[in-house]
Amino acid sequence: MAATRILVVEDEFLIALDITGVLEQAGLAVIGPAANVGDALQAIESEEVHGALLDAHLAGEPVGRIADALAARGIPFAFVSGYGREQLPPNYRTAPLVKKPFTGRDLLAAVARF
């Protein structure tokens, strides 16, 4: 099954809007965007999620709990961050990483690997 329902976790409104636009133009359904850990976890619990794009920093909140919840359900994800891998949650430093600033092609390539 192709990943067609993508959870977007991003706390910067304009970046979230940009990611959402790219995914929707490609024909994907966007869940969220969730701007904090609580909203993201609720979406994972209540929605059918096929993949996720996670900001590595949510206003200082660690995103490891979101990555844990996705991994526990076998849902693929990639981080979207302007920081390097050393800033990712320790258990997920080998996860796919889309570097900011990104292009639409970068985002869609990450989602295509889901």
C-alpha positions as CSV (number, residue, x, y, z in Angstrom):
1,M,0.0,0.0,0.0
2,A,1.3,3.4,-0.9
3,A,1.7,6.0,1.9
4,T,-1.2,8.4,1.1
5,R,-2.1,9.8,4.5
6,I,0.9,11.8,5.9
7,L,1.0,13.3,9.4
8,V,2.8,16.6,9.4
9,V,4.4,17.7,12.7
10,E,5.7,21.2,12.5
11,D,5.4,24.1,14.9
12,E,6.4,26.9,12.5
13,F,3.1,27.9,10.7
14,L,4.7,29.0,7.4
15,I,6.8,25.9,7.1
16,A,3.8,23.7,8.0
17,L,1.9,25.4,5.3
18,D,4.7,24.9,2.8
19,I,4.9,21.1,3.6
20,T,1.2,20.7,3.5
21,G,1.0,22.4,0.1
22,V,3.7,20.2,-1.5
23,L,2.0,17.0,-0.2
24,E,-1.5,18.1,-1.2
25,Q,-0.4,19.1,-4.7
26,A,1.1,15.6,-5.1
27,G,-2.3,14.1,-4.2
28,L,-1.6,13.1,-0.7
29,A,-3.9,13.6,2.3
30,V,-2.4,15.6,5.1
31,I,-3.1,14.9,8.7
32,G,-2.5,18.0,10.9
33,P,-0.3,19.8,10.9
34,A,0.3,19.1,14.5
35,A,2.3,21.9,16.3
36,N,3.1,20.1,19.5
37,V,3.7,16.6,20.9
38,G,0.3,16.2,22.4
39,D,-1.5,17.0,19.2
40,A,0.8,14.7,17.2
41,L,0.2,11.8,19.6
42,Q,-3.5,12.3,19.5
43,A,-3.5,12.2,15.7
44,I,-1.5,9.0,15.7
45,E,-4.1,7.5,18.1
46,S,-7.2,8.7,16.3
47,E,-6.2,8.8,12.6
48,E,-5.1,6.3,9.9
49,V,-1.5,7.4,9.4
50,H,0.6,5.9,6.6
51,G,3.7,8.0,7.2
52,A,4.9,11.2,9.0
53,L,7.2,14.1,8.5
54,L,8.5,15.3,11.9
55,D,10.1,18.6,12.8
56,A,13.1,17.7,15.1
57,H,12.4,20.6,17.4
58,L,8.8,21.6,18.5
59,A,9.3,24.7,20.6
60,G,11.7,22.9,22.8
61,E,9.6,19.8,23.2
62,P,11.5,16.5,22.5
63,V,10.0,14.6,19.6
64,G,11.2,11.2,20.7
65,R,7.8,10.3,22.1
66,I,6.3,10.9,18.7
67,A,8.9,8.8,17.0
68,D,8.4,6.1,19.6
69,A,4.6,6.1,18.9
70,L,5.1,5.9,15.1
71,A,7.8,3.1,15.4
72,A,5.6,1.1,17.8
73,R,2.9,1.1,15.1
74,G,5.3,0.4,12.2
75,I,4.5,3.8,10.6
76,P,7.5,5.1,8.6
77,F,8.7,8.7,9.2
78,A,11.4,11.2,8.3
79,F,12.6,14.1,10.2
80,V,12.6,17.6,8.7
81,S,15.2,19.8,10.3
82,G,17.7,22.5,9.8
83,Y,19.9,20.8,12.4
84,G,22.2,17.8,11.9
85,R,21.6,14.2,13.0
86,E,23.3,14.9,16.4
87,Q,20.1,17.0,17.3
88,L,17.7,14.1,16.5
89,P,16.5,11.8,19.3
90,P,19.4,9.4,20.1
91,N,17.4,6.2,19.1
92,Y,16.5,7.7,15.7
93,R,19.7,9.3,14.5
94,T,19.8,6.9,11.5
95,A,16.2,7.8,10.5
96,P,15.7,9.6,7.1
97,L,16.4,13.3,7.4
98,V,15.2,16.1,5.1
99,K,17.3,19.1,5.6
100,K,15.8,22.6,5.9
101,P,15.7,24.5,3.7
102,F,14.1,21.8,1.6
103,T,12.5,21.6,-1.8
104,G,9.2,20.0,-2.7
105,R,11.2,17.3,-4.5
106,D,13.1,16.6,-1.2
107,L,9.9,16.1,0.7
108,L,8.3,13.9,-1.9
109,A,11.4,11.7,-2.2
110,A,11.3,11.1,1.6
111,V,7.6,10.2,1.4
112,A,8.1,8.0,-1.6
113,R,10.4,5.8,0.6
114,F,7.6,5.1,3.0
